[in-house]
Amino acid sequence: MRLLTWAGMSLFLLVILASRSHALDRGRKGYIGSFEAASPMSLATDGKSRLFIASMWGRVTVTDLDGKELSSFGGPGSALEGKLLEPSGMYYFDDRLYIADSWYGHVIVLTPEGKLVQVYGMRGRGAKQFTAPKGIFVHNGLMFVADTGNARVQVLGPNGVFLREFGTNGESPEKLREPESLVVLGKGSAYVIDVADKWLKIYDIQGDYIDKVSRMRVPVDIALAGGGYLVSDIREGVIQLFNLKNVGIGSLGPWGPKAKPFRSISGVATAGDMVYASDYDGNEIKVFRVPGLEKRSMEEEKTLIPWVAYMDEISVPGTTIDKLEKAPDGQIFALDGSKGRIFRLDAVSGAEGAGPESCFASSFTFGPEGNIYCLDLKSGKIIISEIDGVVSRELDIARVHSDESGGRTHADIGVSSQGEIFVSDSQRGQIDVYEPSGEYRGALGQGGTNFYIKEPVAIRVSGNIVYVTDAGSRTVFIYSTKGRLIRELWDIVNVKQPAAIAISTDYIYILDAEGPDVKIFSKKGMHVMSFGSKGSAMGEFSEPASIELDAEGNVIVSDPGNERIQRFSVTIEQEYEDDMWEEKSLRQHNINKNSGQEN
């Protein structure tokens, strides 16, 4: 009862104080005045006409740039109760207000009028889970969250898809101990205030540590400003100005005959040549004017940060979608492994039957003419049919192996543009190769050494290139269709259980079932980005099984655990040089037709 009484009193005090405004002397430079606000925690501006002031108990007051109250929302007993209580970090982007709530451990997105748009995350220590997050910055739709209690920064896509984390807890200089606030510059560098170390640490677009800025007394907040950035220092009671070379060029403080020093400086924000700083214990907002200072328009800058956005999904209850495959005309087909049936996916009806009814499919693919090659689990044959199911021929492949229980060990199938057939044998650690006629040619990857395939789980054939995903060695082997080993992508970064693979012109997409997430690499093996996390919300996976790209290059992931198929838009604007096809990188492996071994 005492807590409720205090909450009500705080709300009443907030309304009274926020309504009182002191005239600002805009004709002056430096400190030009202040206006009152009850226990202001974090600040944000729309860069034009509005200032957002977040206070304890989740109250957000909106004022004009002179401090006159325009509206307010949130607080105890409001429509946002249970969603916004301790707004420690706030940022305005694209007509939305993004708030990191330390109490509830999530990110809440509101309209400028306070209408709830979305909530991302929950308390915890996993991906897209937060412990006392205190800072947030939005860069071209990407959310960078200072996950203070977990000593890291998490990066989420425009609608909450988990992309990555960096700076995870540690004592070394590149690690974060208590990240509290951050900004991202136009080219993707993240500047993170680590309160525990009293450093401003800089990371690149992938989250790799670059450098640190001069140690400060106790830095607490950071904001972008024209030609540089501002850092509030609670111990010094000033705002320090830095240029883009990370050199200090001056400081701002409430100096003058009528000015009161900061009692507890916290948030800082800019609008044009105006700088606003919240004084939590002083119950006011101090205002400064710096002629020529203009907030950088991050929305107009070209970002180099790869990002992912959830698009939509198809619900497929009662199915186990083990494989997705794109037909030559761009349509997406799926295999329900529990029933051995192939379906055409449709955004309206969900699924429509396709392929030969006589085939209990363990896998399938498309040939160069657009017909379906179905690997029959029961007979071991390859049944070739039109999409409508009319069988044109069957290939009784000679080297069909069975495990001790009599089950087939062939896991996947691919067909080249010339009609050559590649079938993986996960038990024997090889890829059986057949001529278009069905005649056995030999095997790729037999041997079991570090240079050979151990447990192939997925095949993709793109033109005359064969990509083999080997779960046994966590390697992607890249062959020409004639048996030449082009490259091995060894021990792929952080891939724990590779389950499926998709190929675009420039990138390799690997589905990690244990992550669970999607990891994207250049064709040289450079890790470009990852996305996804465990769960059932948008952009989350339970038991992902397959991955494919649609005709527009969007990523499609089947998730039998959640009985759905999700689609994502992926943007990768940074270019990665690739010498993959240079002759010096090739190594010839001659296939021995009789033994199936490579020499």
LINHUQUI-V498066 format. One record per residue. N is the residue number from 1. RES is the residue in three letters. SS is DSSP state (a for helix, b for strand, c for the rest). NEAR is the number of other ideal C-beta (glycine too) atoms within 10 Angstrom. Layout:
BEGIN
n & res & ss & near
N & RES & SS & NEAR
N & RES & SS & NEAR
END
This chain:
BEGIN
n & res & ss & near
1 & MET & c & 5
2 & ARG & a & 6
3 & LEU & a & 8
4 & LEU & a & 10
5 & THR & a & 9
6 & TRP & a & 12
7 & ALA & a & 18
8 & GLY & a & 14
9 & MET & a & 10
10 & SER & a & 18
11 & LEU & a & 21
12 & PHE & a & 11
13 & LEU & a & 14
14 & LEU & a & 24
15 & VAL & a & 15
16 & ILE & a & 11
17 & LEU & a & 19
18 & ALA & a & 25
19 & SER & c & 14
20 & ARG & c & 12
21 & SER & c & 18
22 & HIS & c & 14
23 & ALA & c & 10
24 & LEU & c & 19
25 & ASP & c & 12
26 & ARG & c & 14
27 & GLY & c & 7
28 & ARG & c & 12
29 & LYS & c & 12
30 & GLY & b & 16
31 & TYR & b & 21
32 & ILE & b & 20
33 & GLY & b & 23
34 & SER & b & 23
35 & PHE & b & 24
36 & GLU & b & 19
37 & ALA & c & 29
38 & ALA & c & 22
39 & SER & c & 22
40 & PRO & b & 28
41 & MET & b & 22
42 & SER & b & 28
43 & LEU & b & 25
44 & ALA & b & 26
45 & THR & b & 22
46 & ASP & c & 16
47 & GLY & c & 17
48 & LYS & c & 10
49 & SER & c & 12
50 & ARG & b & 18
51 & LEU & b & 26
52 & PHE & b & 22
53 & ILE & b & 30
54 & ALA & b & 29
55 & SER & b & 28
56 & MET & b & 19
57 & TRP & c & 24
58 & GLY & c & 27
59 & ARG & b & 29
60 & VAL & b & 25
61 & THR & b & 26
62 & VAL & b & 19
63 & THR & b & 24
64 & ASP & b & 12
65 & LEU & c & 18
66 & ASP & c & 15
67 & GLY & c & 24
68 & LYS & c & 12
69 & GLU & b & 18
70 & LEU & b & 12
71 & SER & b & 12
72 & SER & b & 20
73 & PHE & b & 20
74 & GLY & b & 24
75 & GLY & c & 23
76 & PRO & c & 17
77 & GLY & c & 11
78 & SER & c & 18
79 & ALA & c & 12
80 & LEU & c & 22
81 & GLU & c & 13
82 & GLY & c & 9
83 & LYS & c & 17
84 & LEU & c & 27
85 & LEU & c & 20
86 & GLU & b & 21
87 & PRO & b & 30
88 & SER & b & 25
89 & GLY & b & 28
90 & MET & b & 25
91 & TYR & b & 25
92 & TYR & b & 20
93 & PHE & b & 20
94 & ASP & c & 10
95 & ASP & c & 8
96 & ARG & b & 15
97 & LEU & b & 26
98 & TYR & b & 23
99 & ILE & b & 27
100 & ALA & b & 31
101 & ASP & b & 27
102 & SER & c & 20
103 & TRP & c & 15
104 & TYR & c & 22
105 & GLY & c & 20
106 & HIS & b & 21
107 & VAL & b & 24
108 & ILE & b & 25
109 & VAL & b & 19
110 & LEU & b & 23
111 & THR & c & 12
112 & PRO & c & 17
113 & GLU & c & 9
114 & GLY & c & 17
115 & LYS & c & 11
116 & LEU & b & 13
117 & VAL & b & 11
118 & GLN & b & 13
119 & VAL & b & 16
120 & TYR & b & 23
121 & GLY & c & 27
122 & MET & b & 14
123 & ARG & b & 14
124 & GLY & c & 12
125 & ARG & c & 11
126 & GLY & c & 13
127 & ALA & c & 22
128 & LYS & c & 26
129 & GLN & b & 20
130 & PHE & b & 28
131 & THR & c & 15
132 & ALA & c & 20
133 & PRO & c & 30
134 & LYS & c & 28
135 & GLY & b & 27
136 & ILE & b & 26
137 & PHE & b & 26
138 & VAL & b & 23
139 & HIS & b & 23
140 & ASN & c & 20
141 & GLY & c & 18
142 & LEU & b & 22
143 & MET & b & 25
144 & PHE & b & 24
145 & VAL & b & 28
146 & ALA & b & 31
147 & ASP & b & 26
148 & THR & a & 27
149 & GLY & a & 16
150 & ASN & a & 22
151 & ALA & c & 19
152 & ARG & b & 22
153 & VAL & b & 26
154 & GLN & b & 25
155 & VAL & b & 24
156 & LEU & b & 27
157 & GLY & c & 25
158 & PRO & c & 17
159 & ASN & c & 18
160 & GLY & c & 21
161 & VAL & c & 29
162 & PHE & b & 27
163 & LEU & b & 25
164 & ARG & b & 17
165 & GLU & b & 17
166 & PHE & b & 21
167 & GLY & c & 25
168 & THR & c & 13
169 & ASN & c & 12
170 & GLY & c & 11
171 & GLU & c & 7
172 & SER & c & 6
173 & PRO & c & 12
174 & GLU & c & 14
175 & LYS & c & 17
176 & LEU & c & 29
177 & ARG & c & 15
178 & GLU & c & 17
179 & PRO & b & 29
180 & GLU & b & 24
181 & SER & b & 30
182 & LEU & b & 27
183 & VAL & b & 25
184 & VAL & b & 23
185 & LEU & c & 18
186 & GLY & c & 17
187 & LYS & c & 13
188 & GLY & c & 19
189 & SER & c & 17
190 & ALA & b & 25
191 & TYR & b & 23
192 & VAL & b & 27
193 & ILE & b & 28
194 & ASP & b & 24
195 & VAL & c & 20
196 & ALA & c & 12
197 & ASP & c & 18
198 & LYS & c & 15
199 & TRP & b & 20
200 & LEU & b & 25
201 & LYS & b & 23
202 & ILE & b & 16
203 & TYR & b & 23
204 & ASP & c & 15
205 & ILE & c & 18
206 & GLN & c & 16
207 & GLY & c & 17
208 & ASP & c & 10
209 & TYR & b & 17
210 & ILE & b & 12
211 & ASP & b & 13
212 & LYS & b & 17
213 & VAL & b & 19
214 & SER & c & 11
215 & ARG & c & 10
216 & MET & c & 21
217 & ARG & c & 11
218 & VAL & c & 14
219 & PRO & b & 24
220 & VAL & b & 22
221 & ASP & b & 28
222 & ILE & b & 23
223 & ALA & b & 24
224 & LEU & b & 20
225 & ALA & b & 23
226 & GLY & c & 15
227 & GLY & c & 14
228 & GLY & b & 18
229 & TYR & b & 23
230 & LEU & b & 24
231 & VAL & b & 24
232 & SER & b & 27
233 & ASP & b & 20
234 & ILE & c & 19
235 & ARG & c & 12
236 & GLU & c & 16
237 & GLY & c & 18
238 & VAL & b & 22
239 & ILE & b & 26
240 & GLN & b & 22
241 & LEU & b & 20
242 & PHE & b & 21
243 & ASN & b & 13
244 & LEU & c & 12
245 & LYS & c & 7
246 & ASN & c & 15
247 & VAL & c & 11
248 & GLY & b & 14
249 & ILE & b & 11
250 & GLY & b & 12
251 & SER & b & 15
252 & LEU & b & 21
253 & GLY & c & 20
254 & PRO & c & 25
255 & TRP & c & 11
256 & GLY & c & 12
257 & PRO & c & 4
258 & LYS & c & 8
259 & ALA & c & 15
260 & LYS & c & 12
261 & PRO & c & 13
262 & PHE & c & 24
263 & ARG & c & 13
264 & SER & c & 15
265 & ILE & b & 27
266 & SER & b & 22
267 & GLY & b & 26
268 & VAL & b & 25
269 & ALA & b & 27
270 & THR & b & 23
271 & ALA & b & 19
272 & GLY & c & 16
273 & ASP & c & 17
274 & MET & b & 21
275 & VAL & b & 26
276 & TYR & b & 26
277 & ALA & b & 29
278 & SER & b & 27
279 & ASP & b & 24
280 & TYR & c & 22
281 & ASP & c & 11
282 & GLY & c & 20
283 & ASN & c & 20
284 & GLU & b & 25
285 & ILE & b & 26
286 & LYS & b & 25
287 & VAL & b & 23
288 & PHE & b & 24
289 & ARG & b & 20
290 & VAL & c & 20
291 & PRO & c & 8
292 & GLY & c & 7
293 & LEU & c & 20
294 & GLU & c & 16
295 & LYS & c & 19
296 & ARG & c & 19
297 & SER & c & 11
298 & MET & a & 18
299 & GLU & a & 13
300 & GLU & a & 8
301 & GLU & c & 14
302 & LYS & c & 8
303 & THR & c & 21
304 & LEU & c & 16
305 & ILE & c & 24
306 & PRO & c & 23
307 & TRP & b & 22
308 & VAL & b & 26
309 & ALA & b & 19
310 & TYR & b & 20
311 & MET & b & 16
312 & ASP & b & 11
313 & GLU & b & 17
314 & ILE & b & 20
315 & SER & b & 10
316 & VAL & c & 21
317 & PRO & c & 7
318 & GLY & c & 8
319 & THR & c & 22
320 & THR & c & 16
321 & ILE & b & 25
322 & ASP & b & 22
323 & LYS & b & 24
324 & LEU & b & 22
325 & GLU & b & 22
326 & LYS & b & 17
327 & ALA & c & 17
328 & PRO & c & 11
329 & ASP & c & 9
330 & GLY & c & 10
331 & GLN & c & 17
332 & ILE & b & 21
333 & PHE & b & 23
334 & ALA & b & 26
335 & LEU & b & 27
336 & ASP & b & 21
337 & GLY & c & 20
338 & SER & c & 12
339 & LYS & c & 13
340 & GLY & c & 18
341 & ARG & b & 18
342 & ILE & b & 26
343 & PHE & b & 20
344 & ARG & b & 16
345 & LEU & b & 23
346 & ASP & b & 12
347 & ALA & c & 10
348 & VAL & c & 6
349 & SER & c & 9
350 & GLY & b & 14
351 & ALA & b & 19
352 & GLU & b & 11
353 & GLY & b & 12
354 & ALA & b & 21
355 & GLY & c & 26
356 & PRO & c & 22
357 & GLU & c & 12
358 & SER & c & 15
359 & CYS & c & 27
360 & PHE & c & 17
361 & ALA & b & 25
362 & SER & b & 23
363 & SER & b & 24
364 & PHE & b & 26
365 & THR & b & 23
366 & PHE & b & 20
367 & GLY & c & 17
368 & PRO & c & 13
369 & GLU & c & 11
370 & GLY & c & 12
371 & ASN & c & 20
372 & ILE & b & 26
373 & TYR & b & 24
374 & CYS & b & 28
375 & LEU & b & 28
376 & ASP & b & 22
377 & LEU & c & 17
378 & LYS & c & 12
379 & SER & c & 15
380 & GLY & c & 19
381 & LYS & c & 18
382 & ILE & b & 25
383 & ILE & b & 23
384 & ILE & b & 21
385 & SER & b & 23
386 & GLU & c & 15
387 & ILE & c & 17
388 & ASP & c & 10
389 & GLY & c & 16
390 & VAL & c & 9
391 & VAL & b & 17
392 & SER & b & 13
393 & ARG & b & 11
394 & GLU & b & 18
395 & LEU & b & 19
396 & ASP & c & 10
397 & ILE & c & 18
398 & ALA & c & 11
399 & ARG & c & 17
400 & VAL & c & 18
401 & HIS & c & 13
402 & SER & b & 12
403 & ASP & c & 11
404 & GLU & c & 6
405 & SER & c & 5
406 & GLY & c & 6
407 & GLY & c & 11
408 & ARG & b & 18
409 & THR & c & 14
410 & HIS & b & 26
411 & ALA & b & 20
412 & ASP & b & 26
413 & ILE & b & 24
414 & GLY & b & 24
415 & VAL & b & 24
416 & SER & c & 21
417 & SER & c & 13
418 & GLN & c & 12
419 & GLY & c & 14
420 & GLU & c & 19
421 & ILE & b & 27
422 & PHE & b & 25
423 & VAL & b & 26
424 & SER & b & 29
425 & ASP & b & 24
426 & SER & c & 20
427 & GLN & c & 17
428 & ARG & c & 22
429 & GLY & c & 21
430 & GLN & b & 27
431 & ILE & b & 26
432 & ASP & b & 24
433 & VAL & b & 24
434 & TYR & b & 22
435 & GLU & c & 13
436 & PRO & c & 14
437 & SER & c & 9
438 & GLY & c & 16
439 & GLU & c & 12
440 & TYR & b & 15
441 & ARG & b & 17
442 & GLY & b & 21
443 & ALA & b & 26
444 & LEU & b & 26
445 & GLY & c & 26
446 & GLN & c & 20
447 & GLY & c & 15
448 & GLY & c & 15
449 & THR & c & 9
450 & ASN & c & 10
451 & PHE & c & 15
452 & TYR & c & 22
453 & ILE & c & 28
454 & LYS & c & 19
455 & GLU & c & 19
456 & PRO & b & 28
457 & VAL & b & 19
458 & ALA & b & 26
459 & ILE & b & 22
460 & ARG & b & 23
461 & VAL & b & 22
462 & SER & b & 16
463 & GLY & c & 11
464 & ASN & c & 13
465 & ILE & b & 19
466 & VAL & b & 26
467 & TYR & b & 22
468 & VAL & b & 26
469 & THR & b & 27
470 & ASP & b & 25
471 & ALA & c & 19
472 & GLY & c & 15
473 & SER & c & 22
474 & ARG & c & 21
475 & THR & b & 23
476 & VAL & b & 25
477 & PHE & b & 23
478 & ILE & b & 22
479 & TYR & b & 23
480 & SER & b & 16
481 & THR & c & 19
482 & LYS & c & 16
483 & GLY & c & 19
484 & ARG & c & 17
485 & LEU & b & 20
486 & ILE & b & 18
487 & ARG & b & 18
488 & GLU & b & 19
489 & LEU & b & 23
490 & TRP & c & 12
491 & ASP & c & 11
492 & ILE & c & 21
493 & VAL & c & 13
494 & ASN & c & 12
495 & VAL & c & 25
496 & LYS & c & 13
497 & GLN & c & 13
498 & PRO & b & 25
499 & ALA & b & 22
500 & ALA & b & 26
501 & ILE & b & 21
502 & ALA & b & 25
503 & ILE & b & 19
504 & SER & c & 15
505 & THR & c & 7
506 & ASP & c & 13
507 & TYR & b & 21
508 & ILE & b & 24
509 & TYR & b & 21
510 & ILE & b & 26
511 & LEU & b & 29
512 & ASP & b & 22
513 & ALA & c & 19
514 & GLU & c & 12
515 & GLY & c & 24
516 & PRO & c & 24
517 & ASP & b & 27
518 & VAL & b & 25
519 & LYS & b & 21
520 & ILE & b & 22
521 & PHE & b & 21
522 & SER & b & 19
523 & LYS & c & 23
524 & LYS & c & 14
525 & GLY & c & 19
526 & MET & c & 15
527 & HIS & b & 15
528 & VAL & b & 18
529 & MET & b & 22
530 & SER & b & 24
531 & PHE & b & 27
532 & GLY & c & 29
533 & SER & b & 23
534 & LYS & b & 18
535 & GLY & c & 18
536 & SER & c & 12
537 & ALA & c & 16
538 & MET & c & 18
539 & GLY & c & 25
540 & GLU & b & 22
541 & PHE & b & 26
542 & SER & c & 14
543 & GLU & c & 15
544 & PRO & b & 27
545 & ALA & b & 22
546 & SER & b & 24
547 & ILE & b & 21
548 & GLU & b & 25
549 & LEU & b & 19
550 & ASP & c & 16
551 & ALA & c & 11
552 & GLU & c & 9
553 & GLY & c & 13
554 & ASN & c & 15
555 & VAL & b & 23
556 & ILE & b & 22
557 & VAL & b & 28
558 & SER & b & 31
559 & ASP & b & 23
560 & PRO & a & 21
561 & GLY & a & 16
562 & ASN & a & 19
563 & GLU & c & 17
564 & ARG & b & 19
565 & ILE & b & 26
566 & GLN & b & 22
567 & ARG & b & 18
568 & PHE & b & 22
569 & SER & b & 16
570 & VAL & b & 22
571 & THR & b & 16
572 & ILE & c & 19
573 & GLU & c & 10
574 & GLN & c & 15
575 & GLU & c & 9
576 & TYR & c & 13
577 & GLU & c & 7
578 & ASP & c & 14
579 & ASP & c & 11
580 & MET & c & 14
581 & TRP & c & 11
582 & GLU & c & 9
583 & GLU & a & 6
584 & LYS & a & 5
585 & SER & a & 13
586 & LEU & c & 13
587 & ARG & b & 10
588 & GLN & c & 11
589 & HIS & c & 18
590 & ASN & c & 12
591 & ILE & b & 18
592 & ASN & c & 13
593 & LYS & c & 13
594 & ASN & c & 6
595 & SER & c & 11
596 & GLY & c & 22
597 & GLN & c & 17
598 & GLU & b & 20
599 & ASN & c & 8
END
